Amino acid sequence: MAIPDYQACMLPLMKRLADGQERKLSDLVAELGSDFGLAEDELSQLLPSGAPIFANRVAWARLHVKKAKLLDAPKRGFLQITERGQKILSEGHERIDTKFLERFPEYVAFKQRDSTVVAEPLSVPSPPSTLSSTPFEMLEDAYSRIRSELANELLETLQKGDPKRFEQIVIDVLVAMGYGGSRVDAGKAIGKTGDEGIDGIIKEDRLGLGVIYIQAKRWDQIIGRPEVQKFAGALAGRHATKGVLITTSSFSKEALSYASALAIKVVLLDGFALANLMIDHGVGVTTESVYEIKRIDSDYFELP
């Protein structure tokens, strides 16, 4: 039979977790392959990147169902059904797909969070229905989708992580960006003061000609104007002119408006901005595949 699409994998995946136990994703992939009656050659079919197609689709099914809070990841590489997921299974639905998941506000928020969040998994490419996009445009679109989903995964990992580990990640990002001198210097500065809304002070350059005051918190709620105002007040108390407020959550419109109107420079860095900086500077991510796009060298053919 043909390899099922990722939406067809959603309900079978949930049923495999119906007993409420933690299960390893790789084991679930093997069991689902058997459930679908896939032959060995179908299970071994690969994407251009080298990843197994069926395992890739199960992983995408997991992602979408998890965003709807029907499944949870209690630890890396494992899945467990949630109370909401158990309830959905008890209702006897014949199919669960992305349209079905839109009844859950968490899933709707996930899809709306970034207009480039991928709605379909990468698979073996099929001919485009129109010729309006060039191959380069399609490649850029695919790259944007993959990056956006990686940012989502990074943010989810940051939100679940240990607060002290979050401070270390902030240090790594700032140093990778060229601030703070060495990692040792930055590590001595961040997370040491906790004084009046200031979590640390970091060098603006390697020579220490300027300093930036940092507040880095692993928050869950939207940050409003009062928190930003408190941070700005702490900066004013130190006669500081530059500060960065970093969070794993996001900022309200009022907070953003207030920060932009300040006489001093206060940068508000939300979770997605931080996740994208991690991608840009190679913090907490690793390269899976590298593709080279080449063009003809006209000069070569013009040589005598």
Residue frames relative to the residue before (quaternion, step in Angstrom):
aa qw qx qy qz dx dy dz
M 1.0000 0.0000 0.0000 0.0000 0.00 0.00 0.00
A 0.5945 -0.5593 0.4302 0.3855 3.57 -1.28 0.33
I 0.5565 -0.5885 0.4611 0.3626 3.55 -1.15 0.60
P 0.4339 -0.7204 0.4696 0.2688 3.63 -0.67 1.02
D 0.5038 -0.6279 0.4871 0.3387 3.56 -1.15 0.56
Y 0.6933 -0.5214 0.2957 0.4002 3.56 -1.22 0.39
Q 0.6220 0.5404 -0.3615 0.4363 3.61 1.07 -0.58
A 0.6308 0.5320 -0.3307 0.4579 3.58 1.09 -0.66
C 0.6399 0.5356 -0.3177 0.4502 3.58 1.24 -0.40
M 0.5189 0.6968 -0.4053 0.2847 3.60 1.17 -0.46
L 0.7288 0.4280 -0.2532 0.4706 3.59 0.66 -1.09
P 0.6482 0.4983 -0.3421 0.4631 3.68 0.86 -0.77
L 0.6195 0.5367 -0.3453 0.4571 3.58 1.04 -0.72
M 0.6642 0.4965 -0.3039 0.4691 3.58 0.91 -0.88
K 0.6463 0.5273 -0.3245 0.4460 3.59 0.97 -0.83
R 0.6292 0.5354 -0.3314 0.4556 3.58 1.07 -0.67
L 0.7189 0.4055 -0.2316 0.5149 3.57 1.23 -0.41
A 0.3411 0.8044 -0.4434 0.2003 3.57 1.31 0.11
D 0.6415 0.5481 -0.3348 0.4195 3.60 1.13 -0.54
G 0.5257 -0.6828 0.3859 0.3294 3.59 1.27 0.00
Q 0.5365 0.6356 -0.3990 0.3860 3.57 1.27 -0.01
E 0.5218 -0.5858 0.5074 0.3564 3.56 -1.27 0.40
R 0.0384 -0.8058 0.5909 -0.0106 3.56 -0.87 0.98
K 0.4756 -0.6618 0.5051 0.2840 3.54 -1.12 0.74
L 0.5316 -0.6647 0.4228 0.3112 3.57 -0.86 0.98
S 0.6493 0.5261 -0.3327 0.4371 3.59 0.89 -0.83
D 0.6332 0.5110 -0.3295 0.4789 3.61 1.08 -0.68
L 0.6437 0.5286 -0.3178 0.4531 3.57 1.02 -0.82
V 0.6117 0.5496 -0.3471 0.4509 3.58 1.04 -0.75
A 0.6653 0.5005 -0.3011 0.4650 3.58 0.91 -0.90
E 0.6758 0.4951 -0.2948 0.4596 3.58 0.94 -0.88
L 0.6556 0.5019 -0.3122 0.4699 3.57 1.00 -0.78
G 0.5889 0.5621 -0.3614 0.4546 3.57 1.09 -0.65
S 0.6587 0.4902 -0.2951 0.4886 3.54 1.04 -0.80
D 0.6263 0.5509 -0.3276 0.4438 3.59 1.00 -0.85
F 0.7237 0.4213 -0.2320 0.4948 3.57 0.98 -0.85
G 0.4339 -0.7272 0.4408 0.2978 3.58 1.26 -0.09
L 0.2941 0.7801 -0.5026 0.2287 3.56 1.10 0.67
A 0.4162 -0.6968 0.5298 0.2459 3.54 -0.99 0.86
E 0.6880 -0.4971 0.3320 0.4114 3.54 -1.27 0.38
D 0.6677 0.4981 -0.3159 0.4541 3.58 0.96 -0.80
E 0.6220 0.5171 -0.3465 0.4751 3.62 1.15 -0.50
L 0.6568 0.5087 -0.3026 0.4673 3.56 1.02 -0.81
S 0.7165 0.4509 -0.2491 0.4704 3.57 1.11 -0.61
Q 0.4310 0.6874 -0.4793 0.3347 3.61 1.23 0.07
L 0.2093 -0.8185 0.5320 0.0563 3.55 -0.89 1.01
L 0.4909 -0.5884 0.5537 0.3260 3.50 -1.34 0.44
P 0.6764 -0.4701 0.3535 0.4432 3.62 -1.19 0.21
S 0.6523 0.5217 -0.3115 0.4532 3.58 1.14 -0.62
G 0.5808 -0.5968 0.3714 0.4106 3.59 1.26 -0.30
A 0.5503 0.6100 -0.3985 0.4079 3.61 1.26 -0.13
P 0.5275 -0.6293 0.4566 0.3425 3.64 -0.99 0.75
I 0.5089 -0.6809 0.4342 0.2981 3.59 -0.80 1.01
F 0.6990 0.4757 -0.2985 0.4426 3.60 0.77 -0.99
A 0.6479 0.5036 -0.3236 0.4711 3.61 0.91 -0.83
N 0.6160 0.5466 -0.3351 0.4577 3.58 1.08 -0.75
R 0.6879 0.4783 -0.2871 0.4643 3.59 0.93 -0.87
V 0.6171 0.5163 -0.3493 0.4802 3.59 1.05 -0.64
A 0.6356 0.5290 -0.3268 0.4575 3.57 1.01 -0.81
W 0.6575 0.4896 -0.3144 0.4786 3.60 1.01 -0.74
A 0.6069 0.5367 -0.3492 0.4709 3.58 1.07 -0.70
R 0.6325 0.5353 -0.3158 0.4623 3.56 0.98 -0.88
L 0.6521 0.5374 -0.3193 0.4290 3.57 0.87 -0.96
H 0.7179 0.4559 -0.2691 0.4521 3.58 0.73 -1.04
V 0.6618 0.4907 -0.3139 0.4719 3.60 0.93 -0.83
K 0.6400 0.5225 -0.3236 0.4611 3.57 1.04 -0.74
K 0.6375 0.5270 -0.3314 0.4538 3.60 1.03 -0.74
A 0.6651 0.4648 -0.2941 0.5051 3.59 1.21 -0.46
K 0.4535 -0.7178 0.4158 0.3259 3.58 1.36 0.14
L 0.4087 0.6816 -0.5024 0.3406 3.58 1.05 0.74
L 0.7486 0.1748 -0.1191 0.6283 3.54 1.29 -0.46
D 0.1751 -0.7552 0.6202 0.1197 3.53 -1.29 0.40
A 0.3124 -0.7162 0.5882 0.2087 3.55 -1.29 0.41
P 0.2151 -0.8262 0.5060 0.1233 3.62 0.05 1.23
K 0.7751 -0.0632 0.0238 0.6282 3.55 1.22 -0.51
R 0.7258 -0.4687 0.2827 0.4167 3.54 -1.25 0.44
G 0.8422 0.1855 -0.1528 0.4826 3.54 -0.90 1.02
F 0.6905 0.4397 -0.2737 0.5049 3.61 1.27 0.03
L 0.1743 -0.7727 0.6019 0.1008 3.55 -1.23 0.54
Q 0.0140 -0.7717 0.6359 0.0057 3.54 -1.27 0.52
I 0.4559 -0.6863 0.4893 0.2858 3.56 -0.94 0.83
T 0.3708 -0.7214 0.5411 0.2220 3.57 -1.11 0.70
E 0.6868 -0.4431 0.3600 0.4499 3.56 -1.32 0.08
R 0.6325 0.5165 -0.3312 0.4727 3.58 1.03 -0.78
G 0.6482 0.5239 -0.3176 0.4522 3.57 0.97 -0.83
Q 0.6296 0.5293 -0.3276 0.4649 3.59 1.02 -0.79
K 0.6412 0.5285 -0.3181 0.4565 3.55 1.01 -0.83
I 0.6535 0.5102 -0.3118 0.4642 3.58 0.95 -0.89
L 0.6423 0.5180 -0.3257 0.4615 3.60 0.97 -0.80
S 0.6613 0.5289 -0.3069 0.4345 3.59 0.98 -0.86
E 0.6278 0.5561 -0.3316 0.4320 3.58 1.23 -0.42
G 0.4249 -0.7712 0.4045 0.2473 3.57 1.31 -0.04
H 0.2063 0.7960 -0.5413 0.1752 3.59 0.98 0.76
E 0.4377 -0.7078 0.4961 0.2478 3.56 -1.08 0.75
R 0.7994 0.0421 -0.0023 0.5993 3.59 1.17 -0.50
I 0.1096 -0.7406 0.6577 0.0835 3.52 -1.21 0.66
D 0.0895 0.7875 -0.6023 0.0949 3.56 -0.80 1.04
T 0.7497 -0.3964 0.2545 0.4647 3.59 -1.25 -0.02
K 0.6107 0.5423 -0.3534 0.4561 3.60 1.08 -0.66
F 0.6355 0.5219 -0.3159 0.4732 3.58 0.99 -0.83
L 0.6821 0.5149 -0.2932 0.4285 3.59 0.91 -0.93
E 0.5703 0.6235 -0.3783 0.3781 3.59 1.18 -0.40
R 0.5289 0.6106 -0.4197 0.4138 3.60 1.24 -0.02
F 0.6711 0.4679 -0.2900 0.4965 3.58 1.27 -0.27
P 0.4740 -0.7147 0.4323 0.2787 3.63 -0.65 1.08
E 0.6146 0.5557 -0.3596 0.4290 3.60 1.05 -0.66
Y 0.6620 0.4951 -0.3069 0.4716 3.58 1.04 -0.74
V 0.6233 0.5288 -0.3331 0.4700 3.57 1.03 -0.79
A 0.6509 0.5100 -0.3117 0.4681 3.58 0.98 -0.87
F 0.6210 0.5461 -0.3324 0.4535 3.58 1.04 -0.77
K 0.6990 0.4695 -0.2726 0.4654 3.59 0.91 -0.90
Q 0.7165 0.4483 -0.2481 0.4734 3.56 1.10 -0.71
R 0.4832 0.7121 -0.4185 0.2904 3.58 1.22 -0.44
D 0.7815 -0.0132 0.0381 0.6226 3.54 1.03 -0.79
S 0.4751 -0.7097 0.4427 0.2733 3.56 -0.69 1.05
T 0.6882 0.4637 -0.2845 0.4801 3.57 1.24 -0.32
V 0.3688 0.7136 -0.5195 0.2915 3.61 1.21 0.18
V 0.4655 -0.7214 0.4389 0.2651 3.54 -0.73 1.04
A 0.2274 -0.7745 0.5780 0.1196 3.55 -0.96 0.87
E 0.7609 0.2510 -0.1534 0.5784 3.58 1.22 -0.35
P 0.4570 -0.6881 0.4809 0.2939 3.62 -0.98 0.73
L 0.5344 -0.5772 0.4920 0.3730 3.52 -1.24 0.38
S 0.0823 0.7762 -0.6214 0.0682 3.56 -0.96 0.80
V 0.7365 -0.3352 0.2703 0.5217 3.55 -1.22 -0.29
P 0.4370 -0.7331 0.4438 0.2731 3.61 -0.57 1.07
S 0.2030 -0.7567 0.6095 0.1212 3.54 -1.16 0.72
P 0.6478 -0.5247 0.3547 0.4234 3.61 -1.13 0.45
P 0.4791 -0.6739 0.4701 0.3089 3.62 -0.87 0.83
S 0.5337 -0.6453 0.4458 0.3162 3.57 -1.12 0.72
T 0.7771 0.1458 -0.1020 0.6038 3.59 1.17 -0.49
L 0.4360 -0.6824 0.5192 0.2731 3.53 -1.30 0.23
S 0.3313 0.7799 -0.4768 0.2339 3.60 1.20 0.49
S 0.7342 0.3574 -0.2164 0.5352 3.59 1.17 -0.51
T 0.3832 -0.6981 0.5541 0.2425 3.55 -1.00 0.81
P 0.6575 -0.4920 0.3687 0.4356 3.62 -1.18 0.30
F 0.6413 0.5215 -0.3363 0.4512 3.59 1.01 -0.73
E 0.6433 0.5170 -0.3224 0.4637 3.60 1.02 -0.77
M 0.6527 0.5028 -0.3146 0.4713 3.56 1.01 -0.80
L 0.6290 0.5308 -0.3300 0.4623 3.55 1.06 -0.75
E 0.6496 0.5116 -0.3093 0.4698 3.57 0.96 -0.89
D 0.6449 0.5239 -0.3189 0.4560 3.58 0.98 -0.83
A 0.6540 0.5080 -0.3101 0.4669 3.57 0.95 -0.88
Y 0.6441 0.5187 -0.3190 0.4630 3.58 0.97 -0.87
S 0.6502 0.5264 -0.3130 0.4498 3.58 0.95 -0.89
R 0.6572 0.5126 -0.3073 0.4593 3.57 0.99 -0.83
I 0.6571 0.5057 -0.3106 0.4648 3.56 0.91 -0.92
R 0.6616 0.5090 -0.3034 0.4596 3.58 0.92 -0.90
S 0.6453 0.5298 -0.3200 0.4477 3.57 0.95 -0.86
E 0.6757 0.4761 -0.3015 0.4753 3.58 0.93 -0.82
L 0.6071 0.5358 -0.3547 0.4675 3.58 1.06 -0.66
A 0.6334 0.5209 -0.3285 0.4686 3.59 1.00 -0.80
N 0.6265 0.5333 -0.3315 0.4618 3.59 1.02 -0.76
E 0.6760 0.4918 -0.2913 0.4651 3.57 0.92 -0.92
L 0.6317 0.5267 -0.3305 0.4629 3.58 1.01 -0.77
L 0.6592 0.5122 -0.3097 0.4552 3.57 0.92 -0.91
E 0.6419 0.5178 -0.3217 0.4651 3.57 0.97 -0.83
T 0.6491 0.5124 -0.3082 0.4702 3.58 1.01 -0.81
L 0.6426 0.5216 -0.3161 0.4637 3.60 0.99 -0.83
Q 0.6784 0.5111 -0.2929 0.4390 3.57 0.94 -0.90
K 0.7129 0.4340 -0.2529 0.4893 3.58 1.13 -0.61
G 0.5839 0.6430 -0.3527 0.3481 3.57 1.22 -0.38
D 0.6551 -0.4995 0.4023 0.3993 3.51 -1.38 0.09
P 0.5544 -0.6358 0.4156 0.3400 3.64 -0.91 0.84
K 0.6542 0.4984 -0.3274 0.4653 3.62 0.96 -0.74
R 0.6281 0.5178 -0.3359 0.4740 3.57 1.05 -0.71
F 0.6020 0.5588 -0.3552 0.4463 3.57 1.08 -0.69
E 0.6325 0.5244 -0.3336 0.4622 3.61 0.97 -0.78
Q 0.6514 0.5102 -0.3148 0.4650 3.59 1.01 -0.80
I 0.6289 0.5260 -0.3318 0.4665 3.57 1.07 -0.75
V 0.6204 0.5361 -0.3331 0.4656 3.58 1.02 -0.82
I 0.6252 0.5361 -0.3247 0.4651 3.57 0.99 -0.85
D 0.6736 0.5062 -0.3000 0.4473 3.58 0.83 -1.01
V 0.6561 0.5084 -0.3157 0.4598 3.59 0.97 -0.83
L 0.6777 0.4997 -0.2975 0.4500 3.58 0.85 -0.96
V 0.6575 0.4917 -0.3108 0.4789 3.58 0.97 -0.82
A 0.6392 0.5241 -0.3262 0.4586 3.59 0.99 -0.81
M 0.6676 0.4885 -0.2873 0.4828 3.58 1.17 -0.59
G 0.6085 -0.5909 0.3404 0.4057 3.58 1.28 -0.12
Y 0.5745 0.5748 -0.3900 0.4330 3.58 1.26 0.17
G 0.7918 0.4177 -0.2328 0.3800 3.52 -1.32 0.23
G 0.4916 -0.6440 0.4618 0.3611 3.59 1.18 0.02
S 0.7785 -0.2189 0.2010 0.5528 3.57 -0.73 -1.07
R 0.6527 -0.4977 0.3843 0.4227 3.54 -1.30 0.21
V 0.6054 0.5557 -0.3497 0.4499 3.57 1.10 -0.69
D 0.6489 0.5160 -0.3140 0.4627 3.59 0.93 -0.91
A 0.6812 0.4857 -0.2863 0.4671 3.54 0.91 -0.98
G 0.6427 0.5447 -0.3185 0.4346 3.57 1.00 -0.81
K 0.6399 0.5154 -0.3212 0.4708 3.56 1.15 -0.59
A 0.7031 0.4936 -0.2596 0.4411 3.54 1.16 -0.64
I 0.7253 0.4383 -0.2500 0.4683 3.56 0.88 -0.94
G 0.8404 0.2149 -0.1612 0.4706 3.53 -1.11 0.78
K 0.5811 0.6171 -0.3675 0.3826 3.59 1.18 0.33
T 0.7361 0.4541 -0.2636 0.4271 3.57 0.97 -0.72
G 0.0065 -0.8260 0.5619 0.0448 3.57 0.68 -1.10
D 0.4591 0.7150 -0.4009 0.3424 3.56 1.22 0.51
E 0.8543 -0.1231 0.0562 0.5018 3.58 -0.62 1.18
G 0.7631 -0.3836 0.2046 0.4781 3.57 0.85 0.93
I 0.6078 0.5125 -0.3667 0.4832 3.61 1.24 0.17
D 0.2155 -0.7944 0.5579 0.1056 3.57 -0.73 1.08
G 0.8150 -0.1297 0.0911 0.5574 3.57 1.13 -0.38
I 0.2848 -0.7143 0.6149 0.1751 3.49 -1.39 0.27
I 0.0411 -0.8137 0.5795 -0.0185 3.56 -0.81 1.00
K 0.5585 -0.6108 0.4440 0.3433 3.56 -1.10 0.69
E 0.4357 -0.6860 0.5178 0.2675 3.54 -1.07 0.76
D 0.7809 0.0576 -0.0272 0.6214 3.57 1.19 -0.52
R 0.6963 -0.5003 0.3168 0.4056 3.56 -1.23 0.27
L 0.6643 0.4925 -0.3050 0.4724 3.58 1.17 -0.49
G 0.4310 -0.7214 0.4504 0.3015 3.57 1.21 -0.24
L 0.3001 0.7828 -0.4973 0.2233 3.58 1.14 0.59
G 0.7838 0.0954 -0.0754 0.6090 3.56 1.23 -0.32
V 0.2462 -0.7627 0.5777 0.1547 3.56 -1.24 0.38
I 0.1945 -0.7455 0.6272 0.1140 3.53 -1.26 0.56
Y 0.3018 -0.7512 0.5632 0.1655 3.55 -0.89 0.96
I 0.1912 -0.8181 0.5415 0.0303 3.53 -0.86 1.06
Q 0.0004 0.7177 -0.6936 -0.0622 3.50 -1.24 0.64
A 0.0068 0.8104 -0.5819 0.0682 3.58 -0.60 1.16
K 0.1006 0.8145 -0.5561 0.1310 3.55 -0.41 1.25
R 0.3444 -0.7123 0.5755 0.2068 3.55 -1.09 0.81
W 0.0380 0.8249 -0.5560 0.0943 3.54 0.26 1.34
D 0.3401 -0.7138 0.5724 0.2173 3.54 -1.33 0.41
Q 0.7134 0.4470 -0.2476 0.4796 3.57 1.07 -0.76
I 0.6103 -0.5306 0.4374 0.3933 3.56 -1.29 0.41
I 0.3658 -0.7335 0.5345 0.2062 3.56 -0.90 0.95
G 0.2190 -0.8044 0.5448 0.0902 3.56 -0.72 1.13
R 0.7621 -0.3821 0.2735 0.4454 3.53 -1.34 -0.01
P 0.6224 0.5696 -0.3767 0.3825 3.69 0.83 -0.79
E 0.6633 0.5001 -0.3164 0.4580 3.61 0.95 -0.84
V 0.6560 0.4979 -0.3077 0.4765 3.57 1.00 -0.85
Q 0.6382 0.5295 -0.3177 0.4598 3.56 1.02 -0.82
K 0.6305 0.5293 -0.3215 0.4679 3.56 1.04 -0.77
F 0.6558 0.5053 -0.3024 0.4723 3.56 0.98 -0.87
A 0.6506 0.5084 -0.3133 0.4692 3.58 0.97 -0.87
G 0.6328 0.5295 -0.3288 0.4595 3.57 1.04 -0.72
A 0.6388 0.5190 -0.3222 0.4677 3.56 1.04 -0.79
L 0.6358 0.5186 -0.3252 0.4702 3.58 1.07 -0.75
A 0.6495 0.5192 -0.3147 0.4578 3.58 0.96 -0.88
G 0.6401 0.5437 -0.3185 0.4394 3.56 1.04 -0.75
R 0.7165 0.3844 -0.2321 0.5338 3.56 1.24 -0.44
H 0.4238 -0.7109 0.4492 0.3365 3.58 1.31 0.11
A 0.3422 0.7462 -0.4912 0.2913 3.56 1.12 0.75
T 0.2838 -0.7756 0.5442 0.1475 3.56 -1.13 0.63
K 0.7773 0.2530 -0.1438 0.5577 3.60 1.24 -0.21
G 0.1173 0.7911 -0.5927 0.0953 3.53 -0.97 0.90
V 0.1733 -0.7661 0.6108 0.0998 3.54 -1.20 0.58
L 0.1399 -0.7719 0.6181 0.0497 3.54 -0.81 1.08
I 0.0665 -0.8268 0.5574 -0.0355 3.56 -0.44 1.30
T 0.0577 0.8001 -0.5933 0.0663 3.57 -0.89 0.93
T 0.4801 -0.6405 0.5084 0.3174 3.55 -1.27 0.35
S 0.6482 0.4968 -0.3275 0.4751 3.59 1.23 -0.22
S 0.5361 -0.5961 0.4641 0.3765 3.60 -0.93 -0.88
F 0.4443 -0.6872 0.5141 0.2568 3.56 -1.33 0.16
S 0.4900 -0.6490 0.4940 0.3076 3.54 -1.09 0.71
K 0.6493 -0.5039 0.3851 0.4197 3.58 -1.25 0.30
E 0.6321 0.5410 -0.3279 0.4475 3.57 1.04 -0.78
A 0.6478 0.5162 -0.3147 0.4635 3.57 1.04 -0.82
L 0.6641 0.5038 -0.2995 0.4642 3.56 0.96 -0.88
S 0.6525 0.5149 -0.3069 0.4636 3.57 1.00 -0.85
Y 0.6501 0.5191 -0.3129 0.4583 3.57 0.98 -0.87
A 0.6714 0.5029 -0.3051 0.4508 3.60 0.87 -0.90
S 0.6742 0.5073 -0.3065 0.4406 3.59 0.96 -0.82
A 0.6947 0.4774 -0.2746 0.4627 3.60 1.18 -0.49
L 0.4897 0.6818 -0.4266 0.3365 3.58 1.26 -0.13
A 0.5190 -0.6307 0.4790 0.3216 3.58 -1.16 0.63
I 0.6912 0.3960 -0.2645 0.5436 3.58 1.15 -0.58
K 0.5238 -0.6433 0.4641 0.3106 3.57 -1.24 0.40
V 0.0646 0.7785 -0.6183 0.0867 3.56 -0.56 1.23
V 0.1554 -0.7910 0.5892 0.0555 3.57 -0.61 1.17
L 0.1909 -0.7682 0.6043 0.0914 3.56 -0.88 1.02
L 0.0756 -0.8143 0.5752 -0.0206 3.56 -0.53 1.22
D 0.1644 -0.8148 0.5490 0.0875 3.59 -0.34 1.21
G 0.7667 -0.4126 0.2427 0.4278 3.53 -1.32 0.12
F 0.6871 0.4768 -0.2981 0.4600 3.58 0.92 -0.84
A 0.6174 0.5230 -0.3502 0.4719 3.57 1.05 -0.67
L 0.6471 0.5084 -0.3178 0.4710 3.58 0.98 -0.83
A 0.6474 0.5224 -0.3225 0.4516 3.59 0.93 -0.88
N 0.6717 0.4899 -0.3033 0.4656 3.60 0.97 -0.80
L 0.6148 0.5204 -0.3481 0.4796 3.59 1.11 -0.60
M 0.6107 0.5431 -0.3451 0.4615 3.58 1.08 -0.71
I 0.6513 0.5004 -0.3110 0.4782 3.58 1.01 -0.82
D 0.6694 0.5272 -0.3008 0.4284 3.57 0.87 -1.00
H 0.7975 0.3070 -0.1324 0.5022 3.56 0.97 -0.90
G 0.5387 -0.6895 0.3770 0.3037 3.58 1.23 0.42
V 0.4343 0.6800 -0.4750 0.3513 3.60 1.03 0.75
G 0.8466 0.0922 -0.0885 0.5166 3.58 -0.64 1.11
V 0.6930 0.3865 -0.2749 0.5429 3.59 1.26 0.24
T 0.1667 -0.7684 0.6082 0.1087 3.51 -1.26 0.40
T 0.5234 -0.6467 0.4561 0.3158 3.57 -1.10 0.65
E 0.2460 -0.7836 0.5576 0.1206 3.55 -0.78 1.07
S 0.7977 -0.0516 0.0722 0.5965 3.57 0.89 -0.94
V 0.1443 -0.7598 0.6272 0.0920 3.56 -1.20 0.60
Y 0.0955 -0.7879 0.6077 0.0270 3.54 -0.83 1.05
E 0.2214 -0.7644 0.5929 0.1234 3.56 -0.97 0.89
I 0.1843 -0.7567 0.6183 0.1052 3.55 -0.90 0.97
K 0.0707 -0.8263 0.5588 -0.0038 3.57 -0.54 1.16
R 0.1720 -0.7520 0.6260 0.1146 3.52 -1.26 0.51
I 0.6292 -0.5443 0.3905 0.3941 3.52 -1.23 0.38
D 0.3373 -0.7215 0.5736 0.1915 3.57 -1.07 0.81
S 0.2634 -0.8124 0.5005 0.1418 3.56 -0.01 1.31
D 0.6065 0.5740 -0.3585 0.4173 3.60 1.03 -0.74
Y 0.6116 0.5772 -0.3526 0.4105 3.57 1.02 -0.79
F 0.7287 0.4445 -0.2411 0.4617 3.55 0.92 -0.92
E 0.6427 0.5143 -0.3225 0.4673 3.57 1.29 -0.26
L 0.4795 0.6633 -0.4496 0.3577 3.60 1.25 -0.09
P 0.5266 -0.6379 0.4521 0.3337 3.59 -1.06 0.73
